[in-house]
Amino acid sequence: QQPVQSPQAVILREGEDAVINCSSSKALYSVHWYRQKHGEAPVFLMILLKGGEQKGHDKISASFNEKKQQSSLYLTASQLSYSGTYFCGTESLNDYKLSFGAGTTVTVRA
Amino acid sequence: DAGITQSPRYKITETGRQVTLMCHQTWSHSYMFWYRQDLGHGLRLIYYSAAADITDKGEVPDGYVVSRSKTENFPLTLESATRSQTSVYFCASLAPGTGDGYTFGSGTRLTVV
């Protein structure tokens, strides 16, 4: 079963912050985050393993709440280059198979 | 060039025809995956492979066949294409235990008419 992402879309001005949530009905082993630009392939951003680890990648960071089976992606001081569709991918069984959410489209305007 | 390549980039085929989408990676990653991407559904797993000669079904395998005789190649065949298989298909590879995620190919946009 695919995880649920929210919101579906968000519009930001440069410098603003945003949070994207990913929620699963299953216990999770790991959560991946990817960004996809229009007409391109998804690109890996980060992976979070169970244990509540928070990771960062430039001004993009993420957290993973194993008990709540949720992950959040934080876009801080957004830049134009952050525009795209963000997908979470969840892994339940340590088998490297990911179920992806429907995506959150982020538009950053000058 | 190193990486993961898919071919063709675009394909138009007729209903009922067999079509094969190719995926080749140069890293010797053990895991490979096929996903389809449709509006509103995100990415859905069709088939995956843990190693050469080991393949298994994903979420939406019906109408598709895969093989993996060599580590670097993972072709996806639509046995008798239907309009519902019109989609963008992405191949991905993974080196387990490295802390890295999937690396996706550029995708194949398939239209079944």
Backbone of each chain as ProteinMPNN parsed JSONL, in Angstrom:
{"seq_chain_A": "QQPVQSPQAVILREGEDAVINCSSSKALYSVHWYRQKHGEAPVFLMILLKGGEQKGHDKISASFNEKKQQSSLYLTASQLSYSGTYFCGTESLNDYKLSFGAGTTVTVRA", "coords_chain_A": {"N_chain_A": [[0.838, -1.187, 0.0], [0.508, 2.202, -0.866], [2.286, 4.997, 0.538], [0.923, 7.989, 2.062], [1.1, 11.271, 1.001], [1.361, 14.685, 1.99], [1.292, 18.269, 1.764], [-0.553, 18.135, -1.414], [0.358, 19.99, -3.173], [2.431, 22.903, -3.114], [3.108, 26.361, -2.982], [5.746, 28.59, -2.967], [7.575, 31.533, -1.995], [10.85, 32.612, -2.794], [13.14, 31.912, -0.213], [11.281, 31.239, 1.685], [9.914, 28.738, 3.95], [9.014, 25.224, 3.966], [7.093, 22.26, 4.702], [6.876, 18.853, 4.029], [4.895, 16.035, 4.31], [4.845, 12.514, 4.986], [3.108, 9.597, 5.262], [2.569, 6.334, 6.512], [0.693, 3.259, 6.533], [1.857, 1.025, 7.338], [4.389, -0.618, 9.338], [7.645, 0.726, 9.243], [10.833, 0.267, 7.718], [12.676, 1.871, 6.439], [12.829, 5.199, 5.032], [12.851, 6.895, 2.008], [13.691, 9.892, 0.219], [12.979, 11.673, -2.738], [13.523, 13.896, -5.511], [11.922, 15.188, -8.35], [12.323, 16.741, -11.369], [10.457, 18.394, -13.951], [9.844, 16.245, -16.648], [12.107, 14.785, -16.217], [14.152, 12.228, -14.595], [13.48, 10.874, -11.31], [15.478, 12.021, -8.566], [17.662, 10.94, -6.079], [17.53, 12.091, -2.738], [17.822, 11.714, 0.118], [18.15, 9.14, 2.651], [16.426, 7.672, 5.357], [16.782, 5.746, 8.201], [15.107, 3.451, 10.417], [14.748, 4.544, 13.767], [14.526, 7.133, 14.303], [16.221, 8.946, 13.138], [17.51, 12.039, 12.039], [18.26, 13.722, 9.071], [20.313, 15.748, 6.94], [20.622, 17.795, 4.024], [22.212, 20.056, 2.499], [20.1, 22.757, 2.629], [17.932, 21.23, 2.98], [16.256, 19.01, 4.913], [15.321, 16.089, 6.835], [13.093, 14.122, 8.85], [12.297, 11.183, 10.77], [9.791, 9.455, 12.197], [9.516, 6.642, 13.73], [7.642, 5.315, 15.337], [5.229, 6.58, 14.77], [5.106, 6.025, 12.148], [5.799, 7.837, 10.182], [7.259, 10.365, 8.101], [8.943, 13.456, 7.605], [9.779, 16.053, 5.366], [11.849, 18.839, 5.233], [12.015, 21.948, 3.823], [14.124, 24.536, 3.815], [14.546, 28.032, 3.782], [13.915, 28.405, 0.971], [15.002, 27.904, -2.422], [15.04, 28.824, -5.92], [15.819, 26.574, -7.305], [14.761, 24.516, -5.87], [12.312, 23.844, -6.792], [10.01, 21.419, -8.01], [8.808, 18.002, -8.045], [8.319, 16.227, -5.144], [8.944, 13.072, -3.811], [8.17, 10.594, -1.438], [9.533, 7.465, -0.552], [8.787, 4.387, 0.77], [10.02, 1.715, 2.75], [9.258, -1.435, 3.905], [10.102, -3.983, 4.709], [12.875, -4.361, 4.806], [13.757, -5.141, 2.33], [14.493, -3.719, 0.198], [12.597, -2.868, -1.604], [10.627, -0.221, -2.678], [7.697, 1.617, -1.865], [6.024, 4.241, -3.313], [4.839, 7.532, -2.549], [2.218, 9.698, -3.857], [3.312, 12.089, -4.489], [4.473, 15.495, -4.0], [4.061, 18.603, -5.29], [6.241, 21.208, -5.588], [6.515, 24.621, -5.965], [8.658, 27.213, -6.41], [8.839, 30.632, -6.313], [10.291, 33.663, -7.553]], "CA_chain_A": [[0.0, 0.0, 0.0], [1.342, 3.386, -1.03], [2.192, 6.002, 1.599], [0.15, 9.187, 1.757], [1.864, 12.504, 1.122], [0.619, 15.936, 2.065], [0.161, 18.547, 0.869], [-0.362, 17.722, -2.808], [1.116, 21.039, -3.848], [2.732, 24.081, -2.307], [3.772, 27.449, -3.71], [6.585, 29.362, -2.044], [8.471, 32.57, -2.499], [12.254, 32.364, -2.403], [13.453, 32.22, 1.178], [10.276, 30.686, 2.596], [10.089, 27.355, 4.376], [7.877, 24.325, 3.745], [7.196, 20.908, 5.241], [6.138, 17.83, 3.293], [4.697, 14.887, 5.185], [4.683, 11.2, 4.367], [2.541, 8.752, 6.308], [2.336, 4.966, 6.063], [-0.141, 2.426, 7.397], [2.669, -0.134, 7.716], [5.647, -0.361, 10.032], [8.649, 1.07, 8.238], [12.253, 0.038, 7.949], [13.371, 3.071, 5.997], [12.129, 6.147, 4.173], [13.689, 7.621, 1.044], [13.107, 11.084, -0.399], [13.462, 11.95, -4.091], [12.968, 15.063, -6.182], [11.828, 15.004, -9.791], [12.033, 17.917, -12.195], [9.557, 18.061, -15.053], [10.443, 15.568, -17.79], [13.357, 14.123, -15.841], [14.041, 11.11, -13.664], [13.616, 11.217, -9.889], [16.853, 12.036, -8.059], [17.725, 10.603, -4.655], [17.943, 13.15, -1.822], [18.319, 11.135, 1.356], [17.494, 7.965, 3.216], [16.348, 7.656, 6.813], [16.533, 4.412, 8.721], [14.338, 3.467, 11.66], [15.567, 4.994, 14.882], [14.255, 8.545, 14.492], [17.359, 9.736, 12.669], [17.256, 13.204, 11.197], [19.382, 13.938, 8.164], [20.269, 17.021, 6.232], [21.272, 17.838, 2.717], [22.177, 21.485, 2.234], [19.045, 23.308, 3.475], [16.834, 20.293, 2.955], [16.463, 18.017, 5.95], [14.174, 15.205, 7.017], [13.0, 13.376, 10.096], [11.579, 9.908, 10.636], [9.2, 9.002, 13.443], [9.224, 5.222, 13.498], [6.419, 4.908, 16.048], [4.068, 7.108, 14.057], [5.22, 5.586, 10.751], [5.747, 9.076, 9.418], [8.481, 11.105, 7.835], [8.713, 14.809, 7.115], [10.878, 16.689, 4.64], [11.844, 20.26, 5.534], [12.7, 22.821, 2.877], [14.426, 25.753, 4.566], [15.056, 29.143, 2.959], [13.816, 27.785, -0.35], [15.645, 28.505, -3.588], [14.338, 28.489, -7.16], [16.206, 25.22, -7.708], [14.013, 23.516, -5.093], [11.063, 23.514, -7.482], [9.939, 20.062, -8.529], [7.89, 17.134, -7.323], [9.019, 15.446, -4.127], [8.321, 11.787, -3.521], [8.73, 9.724, -0.419], [9.488, 6.041, -0.853], [8.872, 3.68, 2.038], [10.455, 0.315, 2.705], [8.679, -2.049, 5.104], [10.614, -5.301, 5.087], [14.313, -4.469, 4.58], [13.933, -5.908, 1.091], [14.9, -2.718, -0.788], [11.474, -2.474, -2.454], [10.007, 1.002, -2.195], [6.383, 2.088, -2.282], [6.131, 5.692, -3.404], [3.667, 8.365, -2.447], [1.774, 10.307, -5.108], [4.144, 13.245, -4.774], [4.113, 16.86, -3.615], [4.654, 19.533, -6.244], [6.708, 22.44, -4.964], [6.854, 25.695, -6.901], [9.307, 28.332, -5.741], [8.815, 31.821, -7.173], [11.199, 34.759, -7.17]], "C_chain_A": [[0.878, 1.242, 0.0], [1.198, 4.337, 0.141], [1.414, 7.22, 1.103], [1.008, 10.412, 2.003], [0.921, 13.687, 1.227], [1.588, 17.08, 2.283], [0.429, 18.019, -0.529], [0.496, 18.724, -3.552], [1.338, 22.194, -2.889], [3.462, 25.097, -3.179], [4.493, 28.32, -2.707], [7.23, 30.528, -2.763], [9.877, 32.206, -2.043], [12.461, 32.772, -0.952], [12.448, 31.662, 2.173], [10.554, 29.214, 2.894], [8.844, 26.534, 4.05], [8.168, 22.972, 4.373], [6.318, 19.981, 4.404], [6.075, 16.587, 4.174], [4.428, 13.615, 4.396], [4.237, 10.244, 5.469], [2.221, 7.374, 5.744], [1.453, 4.228, 7.049], [0.641, 1.201, 7.881], [3.86, 0.309, 8.554], [6.746, -0.204, 8.986], [10.058, 0.721, 8.69], [13.061, 1.262, 7.543], [12.437, 3.94, 5.173], [13.158, 6.836, 3.28], [12.935, 8.869, 0.603], [13.798, 11.348, -1.742], [12.829, 13.24, -4.592], [13.001, 14.816, -7.692], [11.484, 16.332, -10.456], [11.21, 17.451, -13.392], [10.306, 17.422, -16.22], [11.74, 14.841, -17.493], [13.091, 12.949, -14.909], [14.072, 11.613, -12.229], [15.082, 11.117, -9.467], [16.826, 11.836, -6.554], [18.22, 11.798, -3.847], [18.559, 12.575, -0.552], [17.509, 9.926, 1.766], [17.51, 8.078, 4.725], [15.999, 6.244, 7.264], [15.778, 4.505, 10.03], [15.278, 3.746, 12.823], [15.412, 6.481, 15.099], [15.36, 9.445, 14.024], [16.906, 10.908, 11.813], [18.487, 13.462, 10.346], [19.217, 15.269, 7.462], [21.047, 16.95, 4.949], [21.168, 19.274, 2.251], [21.104, 22.072, 3.146], [17.782, 22.463, 3.384], [17.142, 19.208, 3.984], [15.209, 17.184, 6.107], [14.252, 14.524, 8.365], [12.164, 12.137, 9.85], [11.099, 9.501, 12.016], [8.709, 7.581, 13.233], [7.897, 4.812, 14.131], [5.166, 5.377, 15.324], [4.055, 6.688, 12.587], [5.112, 6.778, 9.806], [7.141, 9.641, 9.188], [8.097, 12.484, 7.331], [9.971, 15.329, 6.448], [10.755, 18.192, 4.838], [12.668, 21.002, 4.482], [12.884, 24.168, 3.571], [15.017, 26.802, 3.643], [15.08, 28.733, 1.492], [14.48, 28.626, -1.448], [14.858, 28.095, -4.825], [14.606, 27.049, -7.578], [15.464, 24.132, -6.932], [12.693, 23.13, -5.766], [11.128, 22.116, -8.065], [8.902, 19.283, -7.745], [8.699, 16.234, -6.4], [8.231, 14.184, -3.818], [8.983, 11.153, -2.293], [8.568, 8.286, -0.889], [9.687, 5.287, 0.45], [9.21, 2.207, 1.828], [9.996, -0.33, 4.0], [9.452, -3.259, 5.598], [12.13, -5.455, 4.943], [14.599, -5.335, 3.358], [14.251, -5.0, -0.088], [13.808, -2.347, -1.779], [10.818, -1.237, -1.857], [8.592, 1.15, -2.745], [6.419, 3.606, -2.233], [4.781, 6.364, -3.181], [3.358, 9.009, -3.787], [2.541, 11.583, -5.452], [3.575, 14.556, -4.273], [4.828, 17.808, -4.564], [4.972, 20.842, -5.552], [7.089, 23.436, -6.053], [7.438, 26.843, -6.097], [9.384, 29.494, -6.726], [9.741, 32.894, -6.64], [10.436, 35.865, -6.464]], "O_chain_A": [[1.85, 1.338, 0.748], [0.105, 4.478, 0.688], [1.268, 7.446, -0.098], [1.577, 10.575, 3.083], [-0.161, 13.7, 0.642], [2.618, 16.888, 2.929], [1.515, 17.51, -0.804], [1.262, 18.365, -4.446], [0.545, 22.433, -1.978], [4.311, 24.747, -3.998], [3.911, 28.74, -1.707], [7.407, 30.509, -3.981], [10.054, 31.56, -1.01], [12.018, 33.836, -0.521], [12.724, 31.614, 3.372], [11.315, 28.546, 2.194], [7.756, 27.082, 3.879], [9.322, 22.585, 4.554], [5.163, 20.293, 4.113], [7.089, 16.148, 4.717], [3.866, 13.639, 3.301], [4.913, 10.102, 6.488], [1.676, 7.251, 4.647], [1.455, 4.521, 8.245], [0.162, 0.437, 8.718], [4.287, 1.462, 8.489], [6.769, -0.909, 7.978], [10.421, 0.856, 9.859], [14.016, 1.641, 8.222], [11.402, 3.487, 4.684], [14.199, 7.298, 3.747], [11.705, 8.902, 0.612], [15.02, 11.26, -1.864], [11.745, 13.628, -4.156], [13.981, 14.303, -8.232], [10.474, 16.958, -10.136], [11.256, 16.287, -13.79], [11.281, 17.982, -16.722], [12.4, 14.339, -18.402], [11.958, 12.71, -14.491], [14.637, 12.673, -11.96], [15.825, 10.256, -9.938], [16.059, 12.485, -5.843], [19.203, 12.441, -4.215], [19.687, 12.914, -0.192], [16.382, 9.705, 1.323], [18.496, 8.529, 5.309], [15.05, 5.632, 6.774], [15.81, 5.545, 10.688], [16.413, 3.273, 12.873], [16.072, 7.054, 15.966], [15.446, 10.594, 14.457], [16.023, 10.77, 10.966], [19.615, 13.427, 10.837], [18.126, 15.835, 7.401], [21.988, 16.17, 4.797], [20.156, 19.673, 1.674], [21.196, 21.892, 4.361], [16.688, 22.94, 3.683], [18.189, 18.565, 3.914], [14.154, 17.53, 5.576], [15.327, 14.369, 8.945], [11.427, 12.044, 8.869], [11.906, 9.231, 12.905], [7.653, 7.341, 12.649], [7.124, 4.058, 13.54], [4.165, 4.663, 15.27], [3.097, 6.969, 11.868], [4.431, 6.729, 8.781], [8.064, 9.422, 9.972], [7.051, 12.658, 6.705], [11.085, 15.077, 6.907], [9.682, 18.76, 4.636], [13.849, 20.722, 4.281], [11.909, 24.854, 3.877], [15.884, 26.502, 2.821], [16.133, 28.718, 0.856], [14.511, 29.856, -1.402], [14.095, 27.13, -4.787], [13.733, 26.383, -8.136], [15.529, 22.957, -7.295], [12.035, 22.181, -5.34], [12.171, 21.681, -8.554], [8.207, 19.831, -6.89], [9.643, 15.568, -6.827], [7.021, 14.22, -3.594], [10.205, 11.181, -2.146], [7.585, 7.94, -1.543], [10.663, 5.529, 1.16], [8.76, 1.56, 0.882], [10.306, 0.167, 5.082], [9.454, -3.536, 6.797], [12.626, -6.581, 4.957], [15.531, -6.139, 3.34], [14.277, -5.447, -1.234], [14.063, -1.583, -2.71], [10.493, -1.21, -0.67], [8.32, 0.857, -3.909], [6.804, 4.189, -1.219], [3.732, 5.846, -3.566], [4.131, 8.889, -4.737], [2.435, 12.097, -6.565], [2.362, 14.715, -4.136], [6.057, 17.816, -4.635], [4.09, 21.503, -5.002], [7.881, 23.132, -6.945], [6.782, 27.381, -5.205], [9.922, 29.361, -7.825], [9.948, 33.017, -5.433], [11.029, 36.868, -6.068]]}, "seq_chain_B": "DAGITQSPRYKITETGRQVTLMCHQTWSHSYMFWYRQDLGHGLRLIYYSAAADITDKGEVPDGYVVSRSKTENFPLTLESATRSQTSVYFCASLAPGTGDGYTFGSGTRLTVV", "coords_chain_B": {"N_chain_B": [[29.839, 5.241, -21.185], [29.473, 5.658, -17.7], [26.706, 4.611, -15.73], [23.09, 4.449, -15.759], [21.093, 3.419, -18.316], [18.294, 3.798, -20.42], [16.349, 2.477, -23.074], [13.961, 2.398, -25.785], [13.839, 6.038, -25.764], [11.423, 7.199, -26.357], [8.389, 5.634, -27.378], [5.977, 4.471, -29.591], [3.367, 2.266, -29.923], [1.185, -0.307, -31.206], [-1.973, -1.519, -30.023], [-1.947, -4.787, -28.716], [0.498, -5.537, -29.712], [3.796, -6.845, -29.084], [6.228, -5.436, -27.001], [9.478, -4.393, -26.052], [11.244, -2.918, -23.45], [14.355, -1.528, -22.74], [16.973, -1.771, -20.297], [20.014, -0.812, -18.965], [22.818, -1.029, -16.868], [25.929, 0.16, -15.576], [27.262, -0.207, -13.22], [27.271, -2.632, -11.908], [25.382, -3.013, -9.926], [23.466, -4.903, -7.645], [20.693, -4.95, -7.276], [17.824, -4.301, -9.241], [15.097, -2.461, -10.696], [11.784, -2.025, -12.008], [9.588, 0.578, -12.586], [6.402, 2.116, -13.122], [5.094, 5.271, -14.035], [2.365, 7.216, -13.46], [0.025, 9.89, -13.751], [-1.18, 11.062, -10.692], [-0.771, 8.663, -9.421], [1.812, 8.379, -8.707], [4.839, 6.549, -8.467], [4.814, 3.186, -9.351], [5.656, -0.107, -8.517], [6.658, -2.565, -10.782], [8.185, -4.929, -11.447], [10.996, -6.492, -9.835], [14.502, -7.183, -9.259], [16.833, -9.066, -7.508], [19.273, -10.053, -8.122], [21.226, -11.5, -10.802], [19.22, -13.726, -12.64], [17.318, -13.815, -10.634], [14.204, -12.815, -10.02], [11.222, -10.962, -9.178], [7.736, -10.328, -8.564], [6.19, -7.092, -8.435], [4.018, -4.515, -7.374], [2.22, -4.107, -9.54], [2.239, -6.266, -11.7], [0.873, -7.523, -13.795], [0.602, -8.451, -17.197], [3.154, -7.909, -17.891], [6.546, -8.974, -18.437], [9.712, -9.991, -17.233], [13.282, -10.412, -17.422], [16.52, -11.47, -16.372], [19.35, -12.175, -17.282], [21.948, -11.334, -17.25], [23.858, -9.375, -14.953], [23.943, -6.64, -15.587], [21.818, -6.012, -17.261], [18.317, -5.515, -17.62], [15.652, -6.158, -19.026], [12.289, -5.175, -19.846], [9.302, -6.583, -20.842], [6.334, -6.06, -22.591], [3.813, -8.129, -23.128], [1.478, -8.208, -24.725], [0.5, -5.399, -25.723], [-1.59, -2.996, -24.11], [-3.908, -0.228, -24.005], [-4.05, 0.772, -21.446], [-1.528, 0.47, -20.547], [-0.101, 2.582, -21.381], [2.248, 4.864, -20.415], [4.887, 6.312, -18.382], [7.908, 4.732, -18.082], [10.223, 3.774, -15.685], [13.426, 2.607, -15.028], [15.479, 1.419, -12.383], [18.387, 1.225, -10.292], [20.207, -0.269, -7.542], [22.667, -0.296, -5.036], [22.878, -2.322, -2.437], [23.126, -1.637, 1.104], [24.86, 0.5, 1.053], [23.946, 2.911, 1.833], [23.028, 4.607, -0.025], [20.395, 5.673, -2.252], [17.962, 4.708, -4.746], [19.118, 4.796, -8.122], [17.854, 6.27, -10.9], [17.014, 5.536, -14.318], [16.634, 7.505, -17.366], [14.091, 7.162, -18.26], [11.344, 5.799, -20.204], [8.995, 6.864, -22.428], [6.036, 5.504, -23.15], [3.553, 4.996, -25.51], [0.507, 3.544, -26.191], [-1.474, 2.815, -28.859]], "CA_chain_B": [[29.623, 6.13, -20.056], [28.931, 5.003, -16.526], [25.37, 5.053, -15.383], [21.984, 3.573, -16.074], [20.506, 3.93, -19.542], [17.078, 3.159, -20.898], [16.033, 2.697, -24.474], [14.096, 3.726, -26.381], [13.383, 7.156, -24.949], [10.004, 7.304, -26.684], [7.921, 4.516, -28.175], [4.557, 4.367, -29.879], [3.08, 0.928, -30.41], [-0.243, -0.571, -31.361], [-2.592, -2.488, -29.113], [-1.74, -6.183, -29.06], [1.883, -5.819, -30.103], [4.779, -7.055, -28.032], [7.263, -4.404, -27.003], [10.479, -4.575, -25.002], [11.967, -1.735, -22.984], [15.677, -1.978, -22.306], [17.63, -1.072, -19.191], [21.405, -1.256, -18.83], [23.597, -0.272, -15.88], [27.363, -0.14, -15.672], [27.876, -0.262, -11.904], [27.137, -3.96, -11.303], [24.458, -3.016, -8.801], [22.772, -6.186, -7.621], [19.242, -4.759, -7.362], [17.256, -3.48, -10.305], [13.66, -2.302, -10.519], [10.98, -1.35, -13.022], [8.431, 1.296, -12.093], [5.656, 2.931, -14.054], [4.646, 6.512, -13.422], [1.134, 7.753, -14.021], [-0.48, 11.024, -12.988], [-2.041, 10.728, -9.573], [-0.381, 7.4, -8.791], [3.232, 8.331, -8.375], [5.605, 5.449, -9.068], [4.349, 1.88, -8.899], [6.628, -1.151, -8.824], [6.167, -3.617, -11.665], [9.023, -6.087, -11.138], [12.319, -6.164, -9.367], [15.452, -8.284, -9.329], [17.871, -8.957, -6.479], [20.536, -10.503, -8.714], [20.999, -12.204, -12.071], [18.353, -14.904, -12.575], [16.374, -13.728, -9.511], [13.245, -11.734, -10.245], [9.984, -11.145, -8.434], [6.681, -9.379, -8.904], [5.92, -5.953, -7.586], [2.616, -4.174, -7.115], [1.392, -4.133, -10.748], [3.002, -7.059, -12.664], [0.078, -8.171, -14.836], [0.831, -7.993, -18.56], [4.581, -7.641, -18.063], [7.502, -10.054, -18.202], [11.104, -9.521, -17.126], [14.348, -11.406, -17.361], [17.813, -10.874, -16.003], [20.383, -13.187, -17.508], [23.215, -10.694, -16.872], [23.671, -8.385, -13.893], [23.821, -5.276, -16.072], [20.648, -5.795, -18.116], [17.032, -5.891, -17.011], [14.612, -5.75, -19.964], [10.87, -5.312, -19.492], [8.508, -6.873, -22.041], [4.875, -6.045, -22.563], [3.532, -9.277, -24.002], [0.428, -7.801, -25.661], [0.287, -4.063, -25.172], [-2.94, -2.447, -23.994], [-3.885, 1.23, -23.819], [-3.828, 1.073, -20.028], [-0.093, 0.419, -20.288], [0.479, 3.875, -21.741], [2.822, 5.37, -19.173], [6.332, 6.525, -18.394], [8.531, 3.615, -17.389], [11.55, 4.052, -15.146], [14.264, 1.551, -14.491], [16.336, 1.93, -11.32], [19.306, 0.256, -9.712], [20.561, 0.005, -6.149], [23.715, -1.077, -4.394], [22.397, -2.418, -1.063], [24.066, -1.494, 2.2], [25.782, 1.634, 0.87], [23.34, 4.148, 2.323], [22.514, 5.346, -1.175], [19.08, 5.261, -2.71], [17.872, 4.282, -6.126], [19.487, 5.66, -9.239], [16.885, 6.019, -11.961], [17.298, 5.873, -15.706], [15.934, 8.695, -17.864], [12.694, 6.842, -18.519], [10.803, 5.548, -21.544], [7.586, 7.257, -22.538], [5.377, 4.539, -24.031], [2.162, 5.265, -25.875], [-0.138, 2.421, -26.868], [-2.621, 3.371, -29.598]], "C_chain_B": [[29.033, 5.336, -18.891], [27.529, 5.493, -16.272], [24.337, 4.004, -15.706], [21.244, 4.168, -17.256], [19.295, 3.104, -19.929], [16.895, 3.451, -22.378], [14.797, 1.899, -24.842], [13.636, 4.813, -25.416], [11.885, 7.37, -25.134], [9.621, 6.12, -27.574], [6.415, 4.61, -28.346], [4.325, 2.986, -30.462], [1.571, 0.728, -30.5], [-0.719, -1.596, -30.344], [-2.354, -3.899, -29.628], [-0.317, -6.544, -29.458], [2.744, -6.079, -28.875], [5.84, -5.966, -28.135], [8.196, -4.621, -25.82], [11.189, -3.269, -24.723], [13.282, -2.215, -22.363], [16.207, -1.122, -21.164], [19.015, -1.676, -18.989], [22.118, -0.383, -17.805], [25.039, -0.779, -15.861], [28.037, -0.327, -14.311], [27.929, -1.664, -11.289], [26.311, -3.938, -10.024], [23.645, -4.301, -8.827], [21.256, -6.022, -7.827], [18.868, -3.875, -8.545], [15.735, -3.541, -10.225], [13.051, -1.697, -11.786], [9.76, -0.733, -12.347], [7.698, 1.936, -13.274], [5.138, 4.158, -13.322], [3.454, 7.057, -14.178], [0.653, 8.885, -13.124], [-1.405, 10.55, -11.885], [-1.671, 9.458, -8.836], [1.079, 7.392, -8.351], [3.91, 7.206, -9.125], [5.114, 4.137, -8.484], [5.283, 0.799, -9.412], [6.002, -2.253, -9.668], [6.872, -4.938, -11.346], [10.335, -5.595, -10.55], [13.193, -7.414, -9.412], [16.545, -8.042, -8.298], [19.249, -9.346, -7.014], [20.204, -11.153, -10.054], [20.208, -13.479, -11.801], [17.415, -14.928, -11.373], [15.472, -12.528, -9.748], [11.979, -12.019, -9.452], [9.012, -10.038, -8.78], [6.629, -8.236, -7.906], [4.426, -5.77, -7.429], [1.711, -4.372, -8.323], [2.058, -4.947, -11.857], [2.213, -7.578, -13.867], [0.332, -7.558, -16.205], [2.29, -7.729, -18.874], [5.409, -8.903, -17.768], [8.888, -9.446, -18.121], [12.041, -10.719, -17.178], [15.615, -10.696, -16.918], [18.889, -11.951, -16.083], [21.776, -12.645, -17.159], [22.933, -9.601, -15.85], [23.33, -7.012, -14.456], [22.55, -4.984, -16.864], [19.375, -6.292, -17.457], [15.913, -5.44, -17.938], [13.208, -6.038, -19.45], [10.085, -5.511, -20.782], [7.026, -6.792, -21.744], [4.435, -7.078, -23.585], [2.507, -8.932, -25.078], [-0.079, -6.443, -25.171], [-1.189, -3.649, -25.183], [-2.833, -0.947, -23.735], [-3.622, 1.619, -22.368], [-2.344, 1.002, -19.648], [0.639, 1.649, -20.832], [0.956, 4.551, -20.462], [4.265, 5.78, -19.423], [6.95, 5.439, -17.52], [9.946, 3.992, -16.964], [12.193, 2.773, -14.641], [15.143, 2.176, -13.41], [17.269, 0.823, -10.843], [19.702, 0.702, -8.314], [21.707, -0.892, -5.733], [23.355, -1.181, -2.92], [23.517, -2.23, -0.044], [25.02, -0.329, 2.087], [25.245, 2.917, 1.489], [22.853, 5.041, 1.202], [21.133, 4.833, -1.539], [19.131, 4.738, -4.127], [18.529, 5.314, -7.049], [18.582, 5.276, -10.4], [17.479, 6.311, -13.33], [16.433, 7.043, -16.137], [14.478, 8.437, -18.224], [12.397, 6.569, -19.986], [9.339, 5.946, -21.535], [6.937, 6.369, -23.583], [3.927, 4.936, -24.256], [1.628, 4.075, -26.648], [-1.414, 2.947, -27.533], [-3.526, 2.25, -30.141]], "O_chain_B": [[28.198, 4.453, -19.085], [27.196, 6.643, -16.559], [24.652, 2.83, -15.901], [20.812, 5.319, -17.195], [19.276, 1.882, -19.786], [17.241, 4.527, -22.866], [14.581, 0.824, -24.282], [13.094, 4.507, -24.353], [11.171, 7.685, -24.183], [10.407, 5.664, -28.405], [5.674, 4.803, -27.383], [5.016, 2.582, -31.398], [0.791, 1.498, -29.941], [0.053, -2.431, -29.872], [-2.532, -4.18, -30.813], [0.033, -7.722, -29.532], [2.458, -5.597, -27.779], [6.29, -5.623, -29.229], [7.761, -4.986, -24.728], [11.673, -2.598, -25.635], [13.316, -3.163, -21.58], [15.933, 0.074, -21.075], [19.166, -2.891, -18.858], [22.038, 0.844, -17.858], [25.322, -1.955, -16.092], [29.24, -0.576, -14.244], [28.568, -1.859, -10.255], [26.525, -4.761, -9.134], [23.19, -4.74, -9.884], [20.619, -6.855, -8.472], [19.499, -2.852, -8.813], [15.159, -4.522, -9.757], [13.707, -0.965, -12.528], [9.006, -1.404, -11.642], [8.307, 2.254, -14.295], [4.79, 4.095, -12.143], [3.524, 7.324, -15.378], [0.841, 8.856, -11.908], [-2.303, 9.739, -12.115], [-2.189, 9.194, -7.75], [1.513, 6.457, -7.679], [3.593, 6.941, -10.285], [5.009, 3.991, -7.266], [5.656, 0.786, -10.585], [4.957, -2.803, -9.321], [6.228, -5.935, -11.018], [10.732, -4.445, -10.739], [12.709, -8.534, -9.578], [17.112, -6.952, -8.223], [20.27, -9.003, -6.419], [19.034, -11.331, -10.392], [20.492, -14.214, -10.855], [16.779, -15.949, -11.111], [15.91, -11.379, -9.686], [11.695, -13.164, -9.099], [9.4, -8.958, -9.226], [6.965, -8.376, -6.73], [3.666, -6.737, -7.36], [0.554, -4.762, -8.165], [2.418, -4.369, -12.883], [2.806, -8.023, -14.85], [0.29, -6.34, -16.378], [2.629, -7.366, -20.0], [5.024, -9.76, -16.972], [9.207, -8.504, -18.847], [11.636, -11.869, -17.002], [15.757, -9.483, -17.072], [19.275, -12.55, -15.079], [22.675, -13.413, -16.813], [21.875, -8.972, -15.888], [22.519, -6.29, -13.875], [22.237, -3.82, -17.114], [19.353, -7.347, -16.822], [15.274, -4.424, -17.663], [12.974, -7.005, -18.725], [10.188, -4.706, -21.707], [6.531, -7.375, -20.779], [4.666, -6.909, -24.782], [2.667, -9.334, -26.231], [-0.965, -6.36, -24.32], [-1.924, -3.918, -26.133], [-1.791, -0.458, -23.298], [-3.041, 2.669, -22.095], [-1.956, 1.423, -18.558], [1.864, 1.734, -20.747], [0.173, 4.783, -19.541], [4.795, 5.618, -20.523], [6.561, 5.254, -16.367], [10.752, 4.463, -17.766], [11.581, 1.977, -13.928], [15.511, 3.346, -13.517], [16.969, -0.363, -10.979], [19.56, 1.868, -7.945], [21.725, -2.086, -6.033], [23.514, -0.196, -2.199], [24.67, -2.596, -0.272], [25.903, -0.17, 2.93], [25.979, 3.891, 1.656], [22.319, 6.121, 1.455], [20.75, 3.718, -1.186], [20.189, 4.375, -4.642], [18.499, 6.518, -6.796], [18.543, 4.122, -10.826], [18.32, 7.195, -13.491], [15.597, 7.521, -15.37], [13.718, 9.374, -18.466], [13.098, 7.04, -20.881], [8.546, 5.438, -20.743], [7.252, 6.467, -24.769], [3.178, 5.179, -23.31], [2.22, 3.649, -27.64], [-2.313, 3.455, -26.863], [-4.536, 2.53, -30.786]]}, "name": "protein", "num_of_chains": 2, "seq": "QQPVQSPQAVILREGEDAVINCSSSKALYSVHWYRQKHGEAPVFLMILLKGGEQKGHDKISASFNEKKQQSSLYLTASQLSYSGTYFCGTESLNDYKLSFGAGTTVTVRADAGITQSPRYKITETGRQVTLMCHQTWSHSYMFWYRQDLGHGLRLIYYSAAADITDKGEVPDGYVVSRSKTENFPLTLESATRSQTSVYFCASLAPGTGDGYTFGSGTRLTVV"}
